[in-house]
């Protein structure tokens, strides 16, 4: 428990949904989805994001079961948030999801939830830790770590 509390003062933790990592851009109501490598996402996505976003927005999130769930906001109403703390980007995404009617799935896991580990499969495949105060530095691959993002799979 002490380790978990120490991590909570250094990182923000979010559960890792077992889906496809996808960026969602909105430009005046036109919605586009791309994979982590920048190619257009080729599968059908259900999301009310276009109707809820007013101008230029960019979200990072997961597609699970054909539904897009943003976990961070990178640009909102043309304001670049990539250099903001992860907690700020996450708070923006949570607020936006509430406004758009998208279920928020990425609250910091409890110690009990973490202890269940593999029992959370198949929907959840682990946890992502993001260093507080760090800019947006996405993981470019499923196995990559950066100095500010650490993915822990079950």
N, C-alpha and C positions, 0 to 999 in steps of 0.2 A: 504494500500500500504506500509506503514512503517513496518508492521509486515512481509510482504513478503520480503522486502529489508533486514530486520534483519535476517530472516531465510537464505537468500542467502549468508550471510557472515559466517554462521555456518554450513550449510548443502549444499550438492549438491542434487538437486531434479531431478527425472526422472519420466516421466509418467509411470503408471502401465498398461501394456497391459493385456487385459482380455483373457489370454491363460493359458497354462500349464507351470509352472516353471520347467525348465529342465537344467541340467548341460550337457555340451558337451565336451568329451575328444577326443583328437587326439593323436595317438601314431604312428608316422611314416606313416601317411596316413590312418590308420585304425580309423574310427570314431565310438564312442559309445555315447549313450544318457542315462541319468539316471534321475529319479525324485529326489525331495528334500530329500527323505528318503534313497537314495542310491540304490534303485531297478532299474533294467533296464527299460527304457521307452518303452512301448509295442506298441506304435503306429508308423506308418510310418512318417518319417521326410524328407522333401526336403531341402537340403542345399549344397552349394558348399564349405563348410568348409574344408573337407578333401583334396581337390585339392589345396586350398590356404595355408593351414598350412604345414610347412616344417618338423617339428619334434614333440616334445611333447608340447601340448597346452591343456588348460582347460578354458572353457568359462561358464559363467552363463548367462541364457537368458530365453526367452519365446518361446513356440511353439504356433503359432496361425494359424489356417487353414492349418495345416500340414507343415508350414514353420518355420524354426528355426531362431530367431532373437537374437543374443547375445547382452547383455547390459553391461557386464563387462568381462574383461580378467583376469583370476586368475593365469595362467601360460602361458608364451609365449616363444617358442623356448627354453624350459626347464628352463626358468628363473621364479622363484616364485614371483608373484606380490601381494600375499594376504596381506602382511604387508604394502603395499603402500597405499597412500591416495586414496579414491574412485575416485577422479578426474583423477588420473593417470591410474587406471584400466579402467575407462570409455574411456579416450582418446585412450588407446591401442585398445579397442573394436571398437571404431569408425573408427580408422585408418585401422584395419583389415577388417571391413565390407566394406569399400571403396575398398580395394585391392581385396576382394573376390566377389564384385558385389552384396553384400547384402544391401538392403535399411536400412539406419540408422533411427530408429524410436524414439530414446530416448534422444533428446535434452531437456534441461531444459525448462519446460513449461512457457509460457508467463503469465502475470497476467490475460490477457483476457481469455486464455485457462483455467486457474484455476477457474475463475469466472463462466465459463459455466458449471462446475461440471457435474451433471447428464446428461446434453445435450451431453457429450462426449461418453456416453454409446451407443451401447454395446462394441465398440472396446476398449475403455479405461475405466478402473474401478477405477482409482484414481491416487495417486502419492506416490512415495517412497522417503523419505528423508534419506540421508546418511551423517553422521557427517564427516565433513572435518577432515583429519588426522587420521581417524579410520581404523583399519585393517578390513579385510573381515570377517564379522560375519553374515552368512546368517540367514534368518528367517526360522525356521524349520517347521512352520505351517502357515496357512493362516491368523491366528488371532494374531500371536506372534509379539512382539516388542522387540528390544534389546536396549542397551544404545546407539548404533550407527546407527541403522536402525529403521525408523518409517514409517509404511504403513498407508496411509490415503485413505480410500475408500469413494466413493461418497455416 
